[in-house]
Amino acid sequence: MKQRALWSAVLVGGLALAGCGSASDSESSSSGESTDTLVVWDWKSGEENAAGYYEQAKADFAEKHPDVTVEFVAQPFDQYYTLLGTAIQAGEGPDVVLFNGGGQIRDRVDALLPLDDYVADDRERLAGWEAFSQDGQVFAVPLTLQGHPIYYNKALYEQAGLDPENPPATWDDFVADCGTIKTATGADCIALGNKEGYGIEFFLSAMGSAVLTPQEYDAWIAGDRDWSSPHVKQIFELWKAAGDTGLNNEGANSTAMFNDSFAIFQAGEAANMIGLMSDIGHWKDFNEFLGAENVGVMTAPVVNPEATPSLPYDGGIGYAVMNWTSDPDLAADLVRSLSSTEALEAFYADAGAIVSDTTIDVSDAGPAVSTIVGEIQTGKQALHVALSSQTLELIHRLSQQLLSGSVTVDDAVAQLAASDQAG
């Protein structure tokens, strides 16, 4: 029986001048007719594996609005939100903007157009709306679902004499299996890149449900976070212990998440990795290097017997409309084309994205995707997505200091509590 995707299953310089200005200005076309222009900022449109997605989206929009020009400006991701912040301060720039779900968009909703009236017909077809919503209003349309499965290399487990179809269910068993694999194969336990501090986001969300009780987890998502609680502190103690006991690859703090840490796992130099569901560092990349039959996805190994491990996921990326656009209806229609079934089907097929469209069939993608899709119905919002961008920036720095030994867990959680309260 087939699974239906998901639920059944830079331009640097000022404001990146090529993509700024009045974004829906009228221009004269070669035929002498008035032509509107929409400017889109993102970091995906220049990627080769997303070309088919953008071709489909452009075709859908062009069919409805043949006289409108759409200009995509691919900004560098490491400067993206800085450039966008400059545009917001200036009160002008692109019409349509790509966002990560969670704090990055919630911190900027004052500059965005609420989209509820435009996307009513899409609400049932698409999933992941919560990550792009604030105070009951929708500010972006989800394209992908993003989460943090724990991938493992079945071939390394088998080579070490372990059962690759039965990964460790508890943290103690996980550590013991890592020791067995290290002795038999020389592979590290966990591929980790924390040069940018992103590794802690993956660890917090992937392991959180194995430590927190369901009640603590739900309270965290709701904003009632007790950073001093023993279970919250235990997550950070595990993070530090993994580094102190050599579970991570050497030099994790100097290893880039994108894409050096993924390369370690893909090369078979580490047995496990907390990766992504979509776009990069995910099942499709790993399948190509390791073989689909060797890519496993395990449930977070239990630390607290009162915890209920679940897949952490949210809306991944989505397009929003800036509130200064001169034609909100037109810009919102472009966002709908960018989230059309045909476009998202191409995104899944070419880039391996776990897309938000629940009508797309993913039954042919292999066992890793089958496991991920099977866990989505009982999955919960990722813990780090509930945090403000200010607190995320702090947690990045503290995660590096925890691994280097220059800060204690007690001091780290105290700083995070103060930041979270201020945010």
Secondary structure as UniProt FT lines:
FT   TURN            5..8
FT   TURN            14..16
FT   HELIX           17..19
FT   TURN            23..24
FT   STRAND          26..28
FT   TURN            30..31
FT   STRAND          34..42
FT   TURN            45..46
FT   HELIX           48..50
FT   HELIX           51..64
FT   TURN            66..67
FT   STRAND          68..74
FT   HELIX           77..90
FT   STRAND          96..100
FT   TURN            101..102
FT   HELIX           103..106
FT   TURN            107..108
FT   HELIX           109..111
FT   TURN            116..118
FT   HELIX           120..122
FT   TURN            123..125
FT   HELIX           129..132
FT   STRAND          133..134
FT   TURN            135..136
FT   STRAND          137..138
FT   STRAND          141..142
FT   STRAND          144..147
FT   STRAND          150..153
FT   HELIX           154..159
FT   TURN            160..161
FT   TURN            164..165
FT   HELIX           171..185
FT   STRAND          188..190
FT   HELIX           199..208
FT   TURN            209..211
FT   HELIX           214..222
FT   TURN            227..228
FT   HELIX           230..244
FT   TURN            245..246
FT   TURN            250..251
FT   HELIX           252..254
FT   HELIX           257..261
FT   HELIX           262..266
FT   TURN            267..268
FT   STRAND          270..274
FT   HELIX           283..290
FT   HELIX           292..294
FT   STRAND          295..298
FT   TURN            305..306
FT   STRAND          312..315
FT   STRAND          317..322
FT   TURN            323..324
FT   HELIX           328..338
FT   HELIX           341..351
FT   TURN            358..359
FT   TURN            363..364
FT   HELIX           367..376
FT   TURN            377..378
FT   HELIX           384..386
FT   HELIX           389..404
FT   HELIX           409..422
//
